[in-house]
Amino acid sequence: MGVPKRKVSHARQGDRRAHLAISVPQLEECPHCHQPKRAHRACPNCGFYAGRPVLELKKTKDEPAAG
């Protein structure tokens, strides 16, 4: 069984983990409401995905009732 002969230095450990950094998620414009949203996900603002409604959003108290 392979066993390390020496302790791995902090620099080598950091080199190995160089690709594990967290990046900011990429946003795109919703074609329905033009708000930023994550790619390949339903819009959290209007609930549309691929040109059709897929989420039914709850109304807040300060929004006027439609109709």
N, C-alpha and C positions, 0 to 999 in steps of 0.2 A: 504494500500500500504506500502511495506517495505521501511523504511528510515533508513540509518545508524545512530547509536546513537553517534558514535565517529569517528574522522578522522582516516583514515587508515595510519599507519606509513610507512615511506619509506622502511623499512626492509620488511614489509609484502607485500607491493606493488611490491618490487623486487622479492620476493619469487613467487608471482603470475605470473610474467613475465619472469621467469627463462628459460622457453622453447622457448622464442621468439628470441633468438640470431640467427644471420645470420651465416651460415657455408659456407665454400668454396665448389663450385660445384665439384662433382666427375667426373673425366675424365677417358676415356678408349681409347685404341689404335684403330685407324681406320684400318679395315682389308684390305683396298685397298691401302692406301698411308702411313700407319703406323704413322700418326700424331695424337696427342691427340685431342679428341673431346668429347662432352657431350653425355651421354648415351641416346639412343632412339631418336637421332636427326641426320639429314644429316650432313656429314662432311663439314665444311666450307672451307677446303683446296681443296678437289677434287670433292665434290658435290655428292658423292655416299651414298646410304643408302640401307641396306639389299642386298648388292651385285649388285645393279644396279644404273645407274645415275638418279638422281631425280632433281638436280639443274644444270642449265647452268650458269657457272661462266663467268664473264666478263674478258677479257684479259686486262692487264695493258700495258702501253706504252713500258716499259723496257723488256717485254717478247717477244721473237722471235715468229713470226707467224709459226704455225704448217703446214707442208706440203711442 
